[in-house]
Amino acid sequence: MGNFKGIKRASAFGLMVTAMVAISACSDSDSGTGSTYECQTPGGCDDPGYILTSSSSSVYDIVPESSSNVIPDSDRGSSSLEPSRSSSSHVVPGSDQGSSSVELPEVSSSSVVFDSAFFGGIEPRSSSSHVIPSSSSHVIPDHDRGSSGMEPPRSSSSHVIPDHDRGSSSVEPPPSSSSAPALPQYAKILGVDISQMQEFEAKGTRVLDTDGTPKDVFELFRDHGFNYIRLKTFVGPKSKYGYAAGSCDQGAGTFGSNSEAFGDKDHVIAYAKRAKAAGMKLLLDFHYSDNWADPGKQIIPERWRKISSSDVLADSVYAYTKDVLIALKNAGALPEMVQVGNEITNGLLRDVPNGSTDCWGNNVDLANSSVSGVMSNATGIANTAKYLAAGSRAVKEISSSIKTVFHIESPHKTSTVEWWMKSIIQNSKVTPDVMAFSAYTAYEHGNPDSWKTLMTNLGKTYTSLEFLIAEYNGAQTKDSYSFDGSRAKTQKVMEQVPRGLGAFIWEPERSGAWGTSMFDWVGNDLKANQRAFDEYKVLF
């Protein structure tokens, strides 16, 4: 839906239907970094959405967006996994500000109204045909960190790729290897975030094992002992400032523009089903934005951008989270862990775009203080805590066995980590099951030994928390790795952290400022690098 301005999308009959849907859905529970980011933003007004109100039984009516003041950024400066910095940024106060108590209004579920159009589902954008350029090489943007890499020559021939369950093609998955290596089960999480691999597949790229055998990417990692997949999800990646916005050149390769809404609910479901079919467990990473959410930008999604109440916005977080999880449950692909927000040291649902915001989401304004989750003042801390509580509650109502994860970055800044956890967990009384960190040596985030020390010490204060490294690579400098065992060491130290769960290597099929790929280009295909995968054998 393009322009919601001044329109209520519910009649009396429609409200009755949506209320019935809400009752049905909400009762379905189970017992059971000195780096430059390229902008990234999914979602859009063309996706049917809902705006929720906790004060009435009607669908929220769109009102004009309010402008807001921009405040300076955190003490992270230029060393924290951050995207290209806009001239204005946000300040994260130091640990001395964590003592103020924040009382959170309870987020009510009884008043949540679901938009039946949203629950009808969004058909993913079809990419029925992809033209593979024949030029010798292509420059590809390096994810959100902003460096660039070279994509291999494109072959004019087509390749059989795994079916994405999108309904737009009938291609068969690549053949599996005759038998999986007889590796023992690893006791901790040995995980990979391969969210962008589906974009390579959509362009005809096959994945080859170390011996050159074509293989489904999930089966390949499984056969090398990996046991967990992490997938990101955006709210509306086709929106104006979204990850798959038509005017943006984003994604894993020079796409011109993403013809599909990669990262939306339907694509996540398709990839989650493949992960589960390969016997992998799943961590779902909610960005709560239409684009990459990270320390430098946490842009409120298009469909929620006119909301002026933090209670209403919290209800929207709750309903959206629950809707995605219900869809995954119905597809037989429910995650074992859910990340409520991505790299939220500076806050959650914090910013809005302006006339200078680029397609990657850089250059933003702070949202109105009534809704902004900026962590530099008591109101913003309360808002972030409220949104985290709403998302966490939705997760637990789907299944109490799903672990909730809060994710921040810059583990080398001990005082900032302690301040954040005190503000949210101790003072605001919002506690996850798992505390997770982005930990990149190439971004000067410290090293595995320092991460072990941090989490071990935190565990003495937060005695019920488990700990996780949600993103790492191990490279010493930008796109430089000597295969010296650093990646495996990250996993090894998590074995030594009390209640340490393990770690996820971030986008191992790509190279960039964050680190080096575990694959090599062979024509238009990605072949597993023998040295990269052999390094992990020490874990077994």
VMD Tcl script that draws the C-alpha trace (Angstrom):
set ca {
  {0.00 0.00 0.00}
  {1.58 3.22 -1.15}
  {0.18 6.16 0.81}
  {-1.76 5.62 4.04}
  {-2.27 9.32 4.73}
  {-5.66 10.12 6.23}
  {-7.13 6.67 5.59}
  {-8.59 4.19 8.04}
  {-8.45 0.71 6.54}
  {-11.21 -0.81 8.58}
  {-14.97 -0.83 8.34}
  {-17.21 -2.02 11.15}
  {-17.25 -5.45 9.54}
  {-13.52 -5.33 8.97}
  {-12.89 -4.56 12.61}
  {-14.96 -7.54 13.64}
  {-12.89 -9.76 11.33}
  {-9.58 -8.38 12.53}
  {-10.63 -8.79 16.14}
  {-11.44 -12.45 15.44}
  {-8.06 -12.89 13.81}
  {-6.38 -11.22 16.78}
  {-8.10 -13.49 19.25}
  {-7.16 -16.56 17.26}
  {-3.57 -15.52 16.74}
  {-2.90 -14.29 20.24}
  {-4.17 -17.46 21.86}
  {-1.84 -19.69 19.86}
  {0.80 -20.43 22.46}
  {2.94 -23.41 23.21}
  {4.02 -24.87 26.47}
  {6.96 -26.01 25.35}
  {33.24 0.10 14.76}
  {35.69 2.28 12.96}
  {34.08 0.85 9.98}
  {31.94 2.34 7.28}
  {28.56 0.71 6.68}
  {26.69 0.91 3.44}
  {23.10 1.84 4.03}
  {20.56 -0.95 4.02}
  {16.79 -0.74 4.45}
  {14.01 -3.27 3.63}
  {10.26 -2.95 3.70}
  {7.81 -0.56 2.28}
  {4.46 1.08 1.97}
  {3.57 -1.42 -0.73}
  {3.50 -4.13 1.91}
  {0.13 -4.34 3.66}
  {0.78 -3.41 7.26}
  {-0.94 -2.63 10.44}
  {-0.67 0.18 12.90}
  {-1.95 -0.68 16.34}
  {-3.41 1.35 19.13}
  {-3.63 0.45 22.77}
  {-6.23 3.13 23.42}
  {-9.04 2.10 21.10}
  {-10.36 -0.86 19.14}
  {-9.78 0.71 15.74}
  {-6.85 0.51 13.40}
  {-4.52 3.43 14.04}
  {-5.17 6.38 11.75}
  {-2.10 7.80 10.05}
  {-1.01 11.24 11.13}
  {1.76 13.46 9.77}
  {5.27 12.47 10.71}
  {6.92 14.70 13.26}
  {10.45 15.94 12.97}
  {12.90 15.73 15.81}
  {16.24 16.91 17.01}
  {19.39 14.96 16.40}
  {21.81 14.38 19.21}
  {25.42 13.30 19.06}
  {26.45 9.64 18.96}
  {27.80 7.30 21.59}
  {31.30 6.97 22.88}
  {31.81 4.44 20.16}
  {33.16 7.15 17.90}
  {34.31 5.38 14.79}
  {35.19 1.99 16.18}
  {31.96 0.07 16.53}
  {30.60 -1.85 13.61}
  {28.95 1.27 12.40}
  {27.61 2.36 9.05}
  {28.67 5.49 7.25}
  {28.23 8.21 9.79}
  {25.86 11.02 9.19}
  {26.94 14.41 10.39}
  {24.61 14.02 13.31}
  {24.70 11.05 15.63}
  {23.53 9.89 19.02}
  {25.20 9.86 22.40}
  {25.16 6.81 24.60}
  {25.82 7.94 28.16}
  {28.49 6.29 30.25}
  {28.02 3.79 33.01}
  {27.55 6.51 35.57}
  {24.14 7.24 34.09}
  {22.85 3.74 34.56}
  {21.62 4.25 38.08}
  {18.38 6.02 37.28}
  {15.37 3.79 37.71}
  {12.93 3.64 34.82}
  {9.38 2.57 35.48}
  {7.84 0.91 32.44}
  {4.17 1.00 31.62}
  {2.90 -2.50 30.98}
  {2.24 -3.28 27.33}
  {-1.26 -4.59 27.06}
  {-2.08 -7.36 24.64}
  {-5.82 -7.21 25.12}
  {-6.17 -4.07 23.03}
  {-4.04 -5.17 20.09}
  {-5.89 -5.11 16.78}
  {-4.48 -7.02 13.84}
  {-4.92 -5.88 10.27}
  {-6.48 -8.81 8.43}
  {-4.80 -7.71 5.20}
  {-1.43 -8.22 6.86}
  {-2.39 -11.64 8.14}
  {-3.39 -12.59 4.65}
  {0.32 -12.81 3.92}
  {2.57 -11.00 1.49}
  {3.59 -12.83 -1.63}
  {7.34 -12.48 -2.11}
  {8.49 -10.61 -5.14}
  {9.17 -12.99 -7.95}
  {12.52 -13.17 -9.65}
  {11.46 -15.57 -12.32}
  {14.35 -14.60 -14.53}
  {17.77 -13.32 -13.63}
  {20.17 -12.16 -16.31}
  {23.74 -13.03 -15.42}
  {26.12 -10.45 -16.88}
  {29.02 -11.78 -18.86}
  {31.52 -9.09 -17.91}
  {34.69 -10.29 -16.28}
  {34.10 -8.86 -12.83}
  {31.64 -6.91 -10.78}
  {32.18 -4.69 -7.79}
  {29.88 -5.63 -4.95}
  {29.06 -3.50 -1.94}
  {30.42 -5.05 1.24}
  {27.23 -5.39 3.34}
  {26.54 -2.59 5.74}
  {30.15 -1.94 6.64}
  {30.83 0.00 3.52}
  {33.90 -1.56 1.92}
  {33.75 -3.05 -1.52}
  {34.85 -6.36 -2.92}
  {35.09 -8.01 -6.29}
  {32.54 -10.44 -7.50}
  {33.77 -13.16 -9.83}
  {33.07 -13.32 -13.55}
  {29.48 -14.03 -14.41}
  {28.77 -17.00 -16.57}
  {26.15 -16.79 -19.26}
  {25.05 -20.32 -18.53}
  {22.42 -20.99 -15.92}
  {22.85 -23.08 -12.82}
  {20.44 -25.21 -10.88}
  {19.90 -23.64 -7.49}
  {17.90 -24.61 -4.42}
  {14.21 -23.81 -4.52}
  {13.35 -20.84 -2.33}
  {9.73 -21.94 -1.97}
  {8.74 -18.65 -3.57}
  {6.56 -20.24 -6.16}
  {8.19 -18.35 -9.00}
  {10.45 -21.12 -10.22}
  {10.57 -24.88 -10.39}
  {14.30 -25.35 -10.07}
  {15.53 -28.36 -8.13}
  {18.00 -28.18 -5.24}
  {21.56 -29.21 -5.99}
  {22.35 -32.85 -5.29}
  {23.57 -33.68 -1.82}
  {26.83 -35.47 -1.25}
  {26.54 -39.24 -1.00}
  {27.13 -39.21 2.74}
  {27.87 -36.68 5.43}
  {31.24 -36.79 7.21}
  {31.08 -38.75 10.46}
  {31.63 -35.78 12.76}
  {30.68 -35.94 16.44}
  {28.00 -33.56 17.63}
  {29.41 -30.27 18.90}
  {28.06 -29.45 22.35}
  {27.89 -25.68 21.82}
  {26.46 -23.50 19.05}
  {28.63 -23.62 15.95}
  {26.61 -21.21 13.87}
  {26.55 -19.22 10.66}
  {24.52 -16.23 9.50}
  {23.93 -16.86 5.79}
  {20.98 -14.52 5.29}
  {22.38 -13.05 2.08}
  {23.20 -16.39 0.49}
  {19.69 -16.52 -0.92}
  {20.52 -13.42 -2.97}
  {23.49 -15.16 -4.58}
  {21.32 -18.18 -5.28}
  {18.73 -15.95 -6.93}
  {21.46 -14.81 -9.33}
  {22.33 -18.38 -10.29}
  {25.25 -19.03 -7.96}
  {25.76 -22.62 -6.82}
  {27.52 -23.68 -3.64}
  {30.27 -26.27 -4.00}
  {31.80 -28.32 -1.23}
  {35.58 -28.46 -0.78}
  {35.76 -31.31 -3.32}
  {33.76 -29.35 -5.89}
  {30.49 -31.24 -5.35}
  {27.37 -29.01 -5.71}
  {25.47 -29.02 -2.45}
  {22.67 -27.23 -0.69}
  {24.33 -24.55 1.47}
  {22.61 -25.75 4.65}
  {23.69 -29.34 4.07}
  {27.23 -28.19 3.35}
  {27.58 -26.45 6.69}
  {25.85 -29.32 8.48}
  {28.25 -31.81 6.91}
  {31.17 -29.77 8.27}
  {29.81 -29.88 11.81}
  {27.85 -26.61 11.98}
  {24.55 -26.90 13.82}
  {22.84 -23.47 13.92}
  {21.65 -20.91 11.35}
  {21.03 -17.22 12.03}
  {18.64 -15.35 9.74}
  {17.81 -11.64 9.77}
  {14.35 -10.30 9.05}
  {13.11 -6.83 8.09}
  {9.61 -5.41 8.49}
  {8.98 -4.02 5.00}
  {12.06 -4.27 2.75}
  {10.27 -2.80 -0.30}
  {9.52 0.55 1.34}
  {11.18 3.78 0.22}
  {14.11 3.46 2.58}
  {13.96 -0.31 2.60}
  {16.61 -2.92 1.95}
  {14.94 -3.94 -1.30}
  {13.77 -0.47 -2.36}
  {13.65 -0.23 -6.13}
  {16.11 2.65 -6.38}
  {18.78 1.07 -4.17}
  {21.79 -0.96 -5.23}
  {22.04 -3.23 -2.23}
  {22.51 -6.85 -1.41}
  {25.03 -9.55 -2.10}
  {26.32 -8.34 -5.43}
  {25.62 -5.56 -7.88}
  {21.91 -6.19 -8.20}
  {20.95 -2.76 -9.56}
  {17.94 -3.25 -7.35}
  {16.63 -6.29 -5.54}
  {13.70 -7.66 -7.49}
  {12.61 -9.58 -4.42}
  {11.97 -8.40 -0.88}
  {14.87 -10.33 0.60}
  {14.61 -10.43 4.37}
  {10.82 -10.19 4.51}
  {8.59 -12.74 6.24}
  {8.07 -14.98 3.22}
  {11.74 -15.21 2.33}
  {12.67 -15.90 5.95}
  {10.11 -18.69 6.12}
  {11.45 -20.26 2.92}
  {15.03 -20.20 4.18}
  {14.06 -21.31 7.69}
  {12.28 -24.34 6.23}
  {15.43 -25.30 4.34}
  {17.54 -24.91 7.48}
  {15.19 -27.13 9.45}
  {15.07 -29.71 6.65}
  {18.86 -29.94 6.87}
  {18.64 -30.62 10.61}
  {19.86 -27.20 11.72}
  {18.56 -25.12 14.61}
  {17.55 -21.50 14.06}
  {18.18 -18.06 15.56}
  {15.84 -15.43 14.08}
  {17.19 -11.87 14.18}
  {14.45 -9.20 14.23}
  {15.89 -5.86 13.05}
  {12.58 -4.01 13.65}
  {13.36 -1.81 10.67}
  {12.92 -1.87 6.92}
  {16.70 -1.85 6.54}
  {19.85 -2.84 8.41}
  {19.59 -1.79 12.05}
  {22.95 -1.21 13.71}
  {24.70 1.24 16.07}
  {24.48 4.14 13.61}
  {20.86 3.74 12.59}
  {17.71 2.16 14.00}
  {15.09 3.51 11.58}
  {11.46 3.03 12.57}
  {9.71 1.00 9.83}
  {7.57 2.83 7.28}
  {4.33 1.28 8.50}
  {4.94 2.46 12.07}
  {6.50 5.84 11.35}
  {3.39 7.95 12.05}
  {2.79 6.47 15.48}
  {3.10 9.06 18.24}
  {2.71 6.87 21.32}
  {5.29 4.45 22.67}
  {2.47 2.23 23.95}
  {1.05 1.93 20.44}
  {4.49 1.31 18.99}
  {5.15 -1.38 21.60}
  {1.86 -3.05 20.66}
  {2.96 -3.00 17.03}
  {6.27 -4.65 17.97}
  {4.35 -7.29 19.88}
  {1.87 -8.01 17.07}
  {4.49 -8.05 14.30}
  {6.80 -10.35 16.25}
  {3.99 -12.73 17.02}
  {2.72 -12.74 13.45}
  {6.11 -13.77 12.03}
  {6.56 -16.47 14.64}
  {3.06 -17.86 14.09}
  {3.83 -18.10 10.38}
  {7.09 -19.93 11.12}
  {5.31 -22.25 13.53}
  {2.68 -23.08 10.92}
  {5.49 -23.78 8.44}
  {7.18 -26.18 10.86}
  {10.21 -23.88 11.16}
  {9.92 -22.30 14.60}
  {13.26 -20.88 15.81}
  {14.97 -22.07 18.97}
  {16.17 -18.53 19.71}
  {14.84 -15.08 18.80}
  {16.91 -11.92 18.79}
  {14.78 -8.93 19.84}
  {16.65 -6.16 18.02}
  {20.03 -5.97 16.33}
  {23.07 -4.11 17.75}
  {20.95 -1.88 19.96}
  {23.55 -0.29 22.26}
  {22.37 3.13 21.03}
  {18.71 2.16 21.31}
  {15.87 0.46 19.45}
  {13.30 2.06 17.08}
  {15.20 5.28 17.43}
  {15.40 7.19 14.12}
  {13.42 8.48 11.14}
  {14.68 9.28 7.63}
  {14.85 12.77 6.17}
  {15.48 14.35 2.76}
  {19.18 13.52 3.00}
  {18.79 9.88 4.00}
  {20.31 7.61 1.36}
  {19.03 4.21 0.31}
  {21.31 2.55 2.83}
  {19.62 4.41 5.66}
  {22.49 6.76 6.43}
  {21.83 10.33 7.59}
  {18.80 10.18 9.85}
  {16.98 12.28 12.41}
  {16.07 11.24 15.89}
  {12.39 10.28 16.09}
  {10.04 12.24 18.31}
  {10.92 11.75 21.97}
  {7.51 10.22 22.64}
  {8.53 7.11 20.67}
  {12.29 7.21 20.13}
  {14.24 4.50 21.88}
  {17.45 6.52 21.98}
  {19.46 5.44 25.03}
  {20.81 8.88 25.93}
  {17.95 9.90 28.22}
  {15.55 8.31 30.69}
  {12.54 8.48 28.34}
  {14.46 6.82 25.52}
  {15.74 4.09 27.83}
  {12.18 3.47 29.01}
  {10.97 3.26 25.40}
  {13.70 0.80 24.39}
  {12.94 -1.34 27.43}
  {9.23 -1.23 26.62}
  {9.84 -2.41 23.04}
  {12.17 -5.17 24.22}
  {9.56 -6.30 26.72}
  {6.84 -6.34 24.04}
  {8.93 -8.38 21.61}
  {10.03 -10.78 24.33}
  {6.46 -11.30 25.50}
  {5.35 -12.18 21.99}
  {8.14 -14.76 21.74}
  {7.26 -16.45 25.02}
  {3.56 -16.56 24.16}
  {4.40 -18.59 21.07}
  {6.60 -20.97 23.03}
  {8.16 -20.63 26.44}
  {11.05 -22.80 25.28}
  {12.26 -20.21 22.74}
  {15.17 -18.26 24.16}
  {15.05 -14.47 23.90}
  {18.28 -12.70 22.97}
  {19.33 -9.06 23.42}
  {22.19 -8.04 21.13}
  {24.69 -5.18 21.48}
  {28.18 -4.57 20.06}
  {31.60 -3.22 21.05}
  {32.45 -5.74 23.79}
  {35.80 -4.01 24.29}
  {33.98 -1.03 25.86}
  {33.34 -2.65 29.19}
  {31.83 0.38 30.92}
  {29.33 0.89 28.07}
  {28.30 -2.77 28.17}
  {27.84 -2.63 31.94}
  {25.86 0.63 31.69}
  {23.55 -0.79 29.01}
  {22.83 -3.98 30.89}
  {22.25 -2.10 34.14}
  {19.87 0.33 32.40}
  {17.78 -2.38 30.73}
  {18.09 -5.44 32.94}
  {18.62 -4.11 36.47}
  {16.79 -0.79 36.39}
  {14.10 -1.42 33.77}
  {13.56 -5.04 34.82}
  {13.54 -6.43 31.28}
  {15.64 -9.57 31.20}
  {16.47 -11.80 28.21}
  {17.50 -15.42 28.39}
  {20.68 -14.65 26.46}
  {22.99 -11.63 26.20}
  {24.74 -11.48 22.81}
  {27.55 -9.42 21.32}
  {29.02 -8.55 17.94}
  {32.73 -9.25 18.29}
  {34.96 -8.38 15.33}
  {38.73 -8.30 15.69}
  {38.95 -6.36 12.42}
  {36.88 -3.61 14.05}
  {39.17 -3.54 17.08}
  {36.56 -5.09 19.34}
  {39.24 -6.90 21.29}
  {40.11 -10.59 20.98}
  {38.62 -13.91 22.09}
  {40.44 -13.82 25.43}
  {39.07 -10.35 26.25}
  {35.55 -11.45 25.28}
  {35.89 -14.43 27.59}
  {36.89 -12.13 30.45}
  {33.98 -9.75 29.82}
  {31.31 -12.44 29.71}
  {32.76 -14.35 32.65}
  {32.66 -11.20 34.78}
  {29.16 -10.28 33.64}
  {28.02 -13.76 34.53}
  {28.94 -13.13 38.17}
  {26.43 -10.26 38.30}
  {23.77 -11.73 36.02}
  {23.74 -15.26 37.33}
  {20.82 -16.51 35.23}
  {21.98 -15.10 31.88}
  {23.50 -17.18 29.11}
  {25.99 -15.60 26.72}
  {26.45 -15.68 22.96}
  {28.60 -14.13 20.26}
  {25.98 -13.31 17.63}
  {28.48 -12.09 15.03}
  {32.20 -12.59 14.50}
  {34.68 -13.34 11.73}
  {38.18 -13.56 13.15}
  {40.02 -11.54 10.52}
  {42.96 -9.49 11.72}
  {42.29 -6.55 9.40}
  {39.96 -5.66 6.56}
  {39.44 -8.71 4.33}
  {42.59 -10.32 5.65}
  {42.79 -13.66 7.42}
  {45.83 -15.89 7.86}
  {43.94 -19.08 8.79}
  {45.75 -19.10 12.12}
  {42.97 -20.64 14.17}
  {41.41 -17.36 15.34}
  {37.93 -18.33 14.19}
  {38.04 -21.65 15.99}
  {39.45 -19.92 19.06}
  {36.35 -17.74 19.25}
  {34.35 -20.94 19.50}
  {36.78 -22.46 22.02}
  {36.61 -19.54 24.44}
  {32.82 -19.79 24.47}
  {33.26 -23.31 25.81}
  {35.08 -21.75 28.78}
  {32.61 -18.93 29.50}
  {30.18 -20.00 32.24}
  {26.81 -20.49 30.53}
  {28.42 -19.62 27.20}
  {26.33 -20.93 24.32}
  {28.65 -20.55 21.33}
  {29.06 -18.21 18.37}
  {27.86 -17.35 14.84}
  {30.27 -16.42 12.06}
  {28.72 -13.58 10.06}
  {28.04 -14.06 6.32}
  {30.90 -16.53 5.71}
  {30.20 -16.48 1.98}
  {31.35 -12.86 1.73}
  {34.51 -10.84 2.32}
  {34.72 -7.24 3.48}
  {35.84 -4.89 6.21}
  {34.58 -7.34 8.83}
  {36.66 -10.27 7.59}
  {37.31 -12.92 4.97}
  {35.01 -15.37 3.24}
  {35.11 -19.11 3.86}
  {34.48 -19.61 0.14}
  {36.32 -18.88 -3.10}
  {34.76 -17.87 -6.39}
  {35.02 -20.44 -9.16}
  {33.36 -18.83 -12.15}
  {29.88 -17.99 -10.92}
  {29.98 -20.54 -8.11}
  {31.14 -20.38 -4.51}
  {33.46 -23.20 -3.49}
  {34.14 -23.98 0.16}
  {37.72 -23.18 1.11}
  {39.38 -26.30 2.52}
  {41.58 -24.39 4.97}
  {38.66 -22.35 6.28}
  {36.56 -25.40 7.10}
  {39.45 -27.57 8.31}
  {40.18 -24.98 10.99}
  {37.03 -25.98 12.86}
  {37.99 -29.66 13.07}
  {39.81 -28.91 16.33}
  {36.39 -28.50 17.95}
  {35.62 -32.16 17.36}
}
mol new
graphics top color blue
foreach p $ca { graphics top sphere $p radius 0.5 }
foreach p [lrange $ca 0 end-1] q [lrange $ca 1 end] { graphics top cylinder $p $q radius 0.2 }
display resetview
